[in-house]
Amino acid sequence: MLSVVFFLIAYAVIGLAALTLAMRVVPPNRYFGFVTPRCLDSTELWYTVNAVGGQLILAAVGISAIILMMYQGTWLKGFFSQLFLFIIPLLGAIGATLYFERKGGSWK
C-alpha cells in the first residue's frame, strides 16, 4: 500500500513538471526539458519538442496512474510490477519525444 502512495505522488510530481513543458512555459535552457544541441540552437524547435514531450509524458503518467489504481490489489500487488509500470511508459514517452526531435519536430 505504501508503494502505491509513493508511485501516485511520483506520478503527480512528474505530471506537474510535464504540464509546464506541454504549456510551453519553460524557455530554452540547459537544465529542464528535452535538452539536445538541436533544440538549444532553435527556439521554435525547443518549444515544439518540449510541448510534444510534455503531452506524451502527461499521457503516460495519467494512464499509468489509472492502471495502478485499478489493479493495485491484483497483478500489480508487488513493488517491482509497480516499478515497471512506472518506468516503461515513461521510457516510451521519452523515446518517442527523442524520435520526434530527431525528425526535426515532425512525425513525418
Backbone as JSON Lines, residues from 0, in Angstrom:
{"i":0,"aa":"M","n":[0.82,-1.2,0.0],"ca":[0.0,0.0,0.0],"c":[0.85,1.26,0.0]}
{"i":1,"aa":"L","n":[1.96,1.22,0.74],"ca":[2.84,2.39,0.79],"c":[3.47,2.66,-0.57]}
{"i":2,"aa":"S","n":[3.78,1.61,-1.31],"ca":[4.37,1.81,-2.63],"c":[3.37,2.44,-3.59]}
{"i":3,"aa":"V","n":[2.09,2.13,-3.44],"ca":[1.07,2.74,-4.29],"c":[1.03,4.24,-4.05]}
{"i":4,"aa":"V","n":[1.06,4.65,-2.79],"ca":[1.05,6.08,-2.45],"c":[2.31,6.75,-2.99]}
{"i":5,"aa":"F","n":[3.45,6.09,-2.82],"ca":[4.72,6.64,-3.32],"c":[4.65,6.86,-4.83]}
{"i":6,"aa":"F","n":[4.18,5.86,-5.58],"ca":[4.13,6.0,-7.04],"c":[3.09,7.02,-7.47]}
{"i":7,"aa":"L","n":[1.97,7.12,-6.78],"ca":[0.98,8.14,-7.13],"c":[1.53,9.55,-6.9]}
{"i":8,"aa":"I","n":[2.29,9.74,-5.83],"ca":[2.92,11.05,-5.6],"c":[3.95,11.32,-6.67]}
{"i":9,"aa":"A","n":[4.74,10.31,-7.04],"ca":[5.73,10.48,-8.11],"c":[5.05,10.81,-9.43]}
{"i":10,"aa":"Y","n":[3.93,10.15,-9.73],"ca":[3.18,10.47,-10.95],"c":[2.71,11.92,-10.93]}
{"i":11,"aa":"A","n":[2.25,12.39,-9.79],"ca":[1.76,13.77,-9.68],"c":[2.89,14.77,-9.9]}
{"i":12,"aa":"V","n":[4.05,14.52,-9.3],"ca":[5.18,15.44,-9.45],"c":[5.66,15.47,-10.91]}
{"i":13,"aa":"I","n":[5.79,14.31,-11.52],"ca":[6.23,14.25,-12.91],"c":[5.16,14.87,-13.82]}
{"i":14,"aa":"G","n":[3.9,14.65,-13.5],"ca":[2.83,15.25,-14.29],"c":[2.84,16.77,-14.23]}
{"i":15,"aa":"L","n":[3.1,17.33,-13.06],"ca":[3.19,18.79,-12.94],"c":[4.38,19.35,-13.72]}
{"i":16,"aa":"A","n":[5.5,18.64,-13.68],"ca":[6.66,19.08,-14.45],"c":[6.38,18.98,-15.95]}
{"i":17,"aa":"A","n":[5.7,17.92,-16.37],"ca":[5.38,17.75,-17.79],"c":[4.35,18.79,-18.24]}
{"i":18,"aa":"L","n":[3.47,19.19,-17.34],"ca":[2.46,20.2,-17.68],"c":[3.11,21.52,-18.06]}
{"i":19,"aa":"T","n":[4.17,21.9,-17.36],"ca":[4.86,23.15,-17.71],"c":[5.51,23.05,-19.08]}
{"i":20,"aa":"L","n":[5.98,21.87,-19.44],"ca":[6.55,21.68,-20.78],"c":[5.45,21.72,-21.84]}
{"i":21,"aa":"A","n":[4.34,21.06,-21.58],"ca":[3.25,21.0,-22.54],"c":[2.63,22.37,-22.79]}
{"i":22,"aa":"M","n":[2.66,23.23,-21.77],"ca":[2.07,24.57,-21.91],"c":[3.06,25.58,-22.51]}
{"i":23,"aa":"R","n":[4.25,25.13,-22.85],"ca":[5.29,25.99,-23.45],"c":[5.7,27.13,-22.53]}
{"i":24,"aa":"V","n":[5.75,26.86,-21.25],"ca":[6.11,27.87,-20.26],"c":[7.62,27.95,-20.07]}
{"i":25,"aa":"V","n":[8.32,26.86,-20.26],"ca":[9.75,26.78,-19.97],"c":[10.55,27.31,-21.14]}
{"i":26,"aa":"P","n":[11.35,28.37,-20.94],"ca":[12.18,28.88,-22.03],"c":[13.39,27.96,-22.25]}
{"i":27,"aa":"P","n":[14.04,28.09,-23.39],"ca":[15.23,27.27,-23.65],"c":[16.28,27.43,-22.57]}
{"i":28,"aa":"N","n":[16.73,26.3,-22.04],"ca":[17.76,26.3,-21.0],"c":[18.47,24.96,-21.03]}
{"i":29,"aa":"R","n":[19.51,24.83,-20.24],"ca":[20.29,23.59,-20.22],"c":[19.92,22.67,-19.06]}
{"i":30,"aa":"Y","n":[18.9,23.01,-18.27],"ca":[18.63,22.28,-17.05],"c":[17.31,21.54,-17.02]}
{"i":31,"aa":"F","n":[16.29,22.03,-17.68],"ca":[14.95,21.45,-17.58],"c":[14.34,21.34,-18.96]}
{"i":32,"aa":"G","n":[13.83,20.16,-19.28],"ca":[13.21,19.92,-20.57],"c":[14.04,18.91,-21.36]}
{"i":33,"aa":"F","n":[13.67,18.76,-22.62],"ca":[14.42,17.88,-23.5],"c":[15.55,18.69,-24.12]}
{"i":34,"aa":"V","n":[16.72,18.58,-23.51],"ca":[17.87,19.4,-23.9],"c":[18.71,18.6,-24.89]}
{"i":35,"aa":"T","n":[18.68,19.04,-26.14],"ca":[19.55,18.48,-27.17],"c":[20.23,19.65,-27.87]}
{"i":36,"aa":"P","n":[21.36,19.41,-28.53],"ca":[22.03,20.52,-29.22],"c":[21.14,21.2,-30.26]}
{"i":37,"aa":"R","n":[20.36,20.4,-30.97],"ca":[19.49,20.97,-32.0],"c":[18.4,21.85,-31.37]}
{"i":38,"aa":"C","n":[17.86,21.43,-30.22],"ca":[16.83,22.23,-29.55],"c":[17.39,23.52,-28.99]}
{"i":39,"aa":"L","n":[18.64,23.48,-28.53],"ca":[19.24,24.7,-27.99],"c":[19.57,25.7,-29.09]}
{"i":40,"aa":"D","n":[19.73,25.23,-30.33],"ca":[20.02,26.13,-31.45],"c":[18.78,26.84,-31.97]}
{"i":41,"aa":"S","n":[17.62,26.21,-31.86],"ca":[16.39,26.77,-32.41],"c":[15.33,26.91,-31.32]}
{"i":42,"aa":"T","n":[14.89,28.12,-31.09],"ca":[13.85,28.37,-30.08],"c":[12.53,27.73,-30.48]}
{"i":43,"aa":"E","n":[12.19,27.81,-31.77],"ca":[10.94,27.22,-32.23],"c":[10.93,25.7,-32.04]}
{"i":44,"aa":"L","n":[12.05,25.06,-32.36],"ca":[12.15,23.61,-32.18],"c":[12.11,23.25,-30.7]}
{"i":45,"aa":"W","n":[12.73,24.07,-29.85],"ca":[12.7,23.83,-28.41],"c":[11.26,23.75,-27.9]}
{"i":46,"aa":"Y","n":[10.47,24.77,-28.24],"ca":[9.1,24.81,-27.74],"c":[8.24,23.68,-28.33]}
{"i":47,"aa":"T","n":[8.46,23.36,-29.61],"ca":[7.68,22.29,-30.24],"c":[8.0,20.93,-29.64]}
{"i":48,"aa":"V","n":[9.28,20.62,-29.51],"ca":[9.7,19.33,-28.97],"c":[9.29,19.18,-27.51]}
{"i":49,"aa":"N","n":[9.47,20.21,-26.73],"ca":[9.11,20.13,-25.32],"c":[7.6,20.08,-25.11]}
{"i":50,"aa":"A","n":[6.84,20.74,-25.98],"ca":[5.38,20.66,-25.87],"c":[4.9,19.23,-26.18]}
{"i":51,"aa":"V","n":[5.45,18.64,-27.23],"ca":[5.07,17.26,-27.57],"c":[5.53,16.31,-26.47]}
{"i":52,"aa":"G","n":[6.76,16.49,-25.98],"ca":[7.27,15.65,-24.91],"c":[6.45,15.76,-23.65]}
{"i":53,"aa":"G","n":[6.05,16.97,-23.3],"ca":[5.2,17.16,-22.12],"c":[3.86,16.47,-22.27]}
{"i":54,"aa":"Q","n":[3.28,16.56,-23.46],"ca":[1.99,15.9,-23.69],"c":[2.13,14.39,-23.62]}
{"i":55,"aa":"L","n":[3.2,13.84,-24.2],"ca":[3.41,12.39,-24.16],"c":[3.64,11.9,-22.73]}
{"i":56,"aa":"I","n":[4.41,12.65,-21.97],"ca":[4.66,12.26,-20.58],"c":[3.38,12.38,-19.75]}
{"i":57,"aa":"L","n":[2.6,13.42,-19.98],"ca":[1.31,13.54,-19.27],"c":[0.4,12.36,-19.58]}
{"i":58,"aa":"A","n":[0.36,11.94,-20.84],"ca":[-0.47,10.79,-21.21],"c":[0.06,9.52,-20.54]}
{"i":59,"aa":"A","n":[1.37,9.33,-20.56],"ca":[1.96,8.12,-19.96],"c":[1.71,8.09,-18.45]}
{"i":60,"aa":"V","n":[1.88,9.21,-17.79],"ca":[1.68,9.28,-16.34],"c":[0.21,9.09,-15.99]}
{"i":61,"aa":"G","n":[-0.67,9.72,-16.74],"ca":[-2.1,9.59,-16.45],"c":[-2.6,8.18,-16.63]}
{"i":62,"aa":"I","n":[-2.23,7.54,-17.74],"ca":[-2.67,6.17,-17.98],"c":[-2.07,5.22,-16.95]}
{"i":63,"aa":"S","n":[-0.8,5.42,-16.62],"ca":[-0.15,4.55,-15.63],"c":[-0.79,4.7,-14.26]}
{"i":64,"aa":"A","n":[-1.13,5.93,-13.87],"ca":[-1.77,6.14,-12.56],"c":[-3.14,5.48,-12.52]}
{"i":65,"aa":"I","n":[-3.89,5.57,-13.6],"ca":[-5.21,4.93,-13.64],"c":[-5.06,3.42,-13.55]}
{"i":66,"aa":"I","n":[-4.12,2.85,-14.31],"ca":[-3.89,1.4,-14.25],"c":[-3.46,0.98,-12.85]}
{"i":67,"aa":"L","n":[-2.58,1.76,-12.23],"ca":[-2.12,1.43,-10.89],"c":[-3.28,1.43,-9.89]}
{"i":68,"aa":"M","n":[-4.17,2.41,-9.98],"ca":[-5.29,2.46,-9.05],"c":[-6.31,1.35,-9.31]}
{"i":69,"aa":"M","n":[-6.45,0.95,-10.56],"ca":[-7.44,-0.09,-10.88],"c":[-6.96,-1.48,-10.47]}
{"i":70,"aa":"Y","n":[-5.67,-1.76,-10.64],"ca":[-5.17,-3.11,-10.46],"c":[-4.2,-3.27,-9.3]}
{"i":71,"aa":"Q","n":[-4.23,-2.38,-8.34],"ca":[-3.26,-2.42,-7.24],"c":[-3.37,-3.66,-6.36]}
{"i":72,"aa":"G","n":[-4.52,-4.27,-6.28],"ca":[-4.69,-5.44,-5.43],"c":[-4.56,-6.76,-6.15]}
{"i":73,"aa":"T","n":[-4.39,-6.71,-7.47],"ca":[-4.33,-7.96,-8.24],"c":[-2.91,-8.18,-8.75]}
{"i":74,"aa":"W","n":[-2.72,-8.13,-10.04],"ca":[-1.4,-8.43,-10.6],"c":[-0.39,-7.31,-10.38]}
{"i":75,"aa":"L","n":[-0.81,-6.15,-9.93],"ca":[0.11,-5.06,-9.61],"c":[0.35,-4.96,-8.1]}
{"i":76,"aa":"K","n":[0.24,-6.06,-7.42],"ca":[0.4,-6.04,-5.97],"c":[1.87,-5.88,-5.56]}
{"i":77,"aa":"G","n":[2.78,-6.45,-6.32],"ca":[4.19,-6.4,-5.97],"c":[4.85,-5.07,-6.33]}
{"i":78,"aa":"F","n":[5.89,-4.74,-5.58],"ca":[6.6,-3.48,-5.8],"c":[7.23,-3.42,-7.18]}
{"i":79,"aa":"F","n":[7.84,-4.52,-7.61],"ca":[8.55,-4.48,-8.89],"c":[7.61,-4.37,-10.08]}
{"i":80,"aa":"S","n":[6.43,-4.94,-9.99],"ca":[5.46,-4.75,-11.07],"c":[5.0,-3.29,-11.12]}
{"i":81,"aa":"Q","n":[4.87,-2.67,-9.97],"ca":[4.52,-1.24,-9.94],"c":[5.67,-0.39,-10.47]}
{"i":82,"aa":"L","n":[6.9,-0.8,-10.16],"ca":[8.06,-0.08,-10.66],"c":[8.14,-0.17,-12.18]}
{"i":83,"aa":"F","n":[7.88,-1.35,-12.74],"ca":[7.87,-1.49,-14.19],"c":[6.76,-0.66,-14.81]}
{"i":84,"aa":"L","n":[5.61,-0.61,-14.17],"ca":[4.53,0.24,-14.66],"c":[4.92,1.71,-14.62]}
{"i":85,"aa":"F","n":[5.78,2.07,-13.71],"ca":[6.26,3.44,-13.6],"c":[7.3,3.75,-14.69]}
{"i":86,"aa":"I","n":[8.22,2.83,-14.91],"ca":[9.37,3.1,-15.78],"c":[9.05,2.93,-17.27]}
{"i":87,"aa":"I","n":[8.4,1.84,-17.64],"ca":[8.22,1.5,-19.06],"c":[7.45,2.58,-19.83]}
{"i":88,"aa":"P","n":[6.3,3.07,-19.38],"ca":[5.62,4.12,-20.14],"c":[6.41,5.43,-20.21]}
{"i":89,"aa":"L","n":[7.13,5.77,-19.15],"ca":[7.95,6.98,-19.19],"c":[9.08,6.85,-20.21]}
{"i":90,"aa":"L","n":[9.72,5.69,-20.25],"ca":[10.76,5.47,-21.26],"c":[10.19,5.52,-22.67]}
{"i":91,"aa":"G","n":[8.99,5.0,-22.85],"ca":[8.33,5.08,-24.15],"c":[8.05,6.52,-24.56]}
{"i":92,"aa":"A","n":[7.58,7.33,-23.63],"ca":[7.3,8.74,-23.93],"c":[8.58,9.5,-24.23]}
{"i":93,"aa":"I","n":[9.64,9.23,-23.48],"ca":[10.92,9.9,-23.72],"c":[11.49,9.47,-25.07]}
{"i":94,"aa":"G","n":[11.41,8.17,-25.36],"ca":[11.9,7.69,-26.65],"c":[11.14,8.28,-27.82]}
{"i":95,"aa":"A","n":[9.82,8.38,-27.71],"ca":[9.01,8.98,-28.78],"c":[9.35,10.46,-28.95]}
{"i":96,"aa":"T","n":[9.62,11.15,-27.85],"ca":[10.0,12.56,-27.95],"c":[11.34,12.73,-28.62]}
{"i":97,"aa":"L","n":[12.29,11.89,-28.28],"ca":[13.61,11.98,-28.92],"c":[13.52,11.62,-30.41]}
{"i":98,"aa":"Y","n":[12.65,10.68,-30.76],"ca":[12.41,10.37,-32.17],"c":[11.82,11.58,-32.89]}
{"i":99,"aa":"F","n":[10.85,12.24,-32.23],"ca":[10.22,13.44,-32.78],"c":[11.27,14.54,-33.01]}
{"i":100,"aa":"E","n":[12.17,14.69,-32.05],"ca":[13.25,15.7,-32.18],"c":[14.2,15.33,-33.32]}
{"i":101,"aa":"R","n":[14.51,14.05,-33.44],"ca":[15.41,13.59,-34.49],"c":[14.84,13.84,-35.87]}
{"i":102,"aa":"K","n":[13.51,13.77,-35.99],"ca":[12.84,14.02,-37.26],"c":[12.66,15.52,-37.52]}
{"i":103,"aa":"G","n":[13.2,16.36,-36.68],"ca":[13.14,17.8,-36.89],"c":[11.85,18.45,-36.44]}
{"i":104,"aa":"G","n":[11.16,17.85,-35.49],"ca":[9.93,18.44,-34.98],"c":[8.71,18.08,-35.79]}
{"i":105,"aa":"S","n":[8.76,16.93,-36.46],"ca":[7.64,16.49,-37.27],"c":[7.54,14.96,-37.19]}
{"i":106,"aa":"W","n":[6.32,14.45,-37.25],"ca":[6.14,12.99,-37.21],"c":[6.31,12.36,-38.58]}
{"i":107,"aa":"K","n":[6.46,13.18,-39.62],"ca":[6.57,12.65,-41.0],"c":[7.91,12.03,-41.27]}
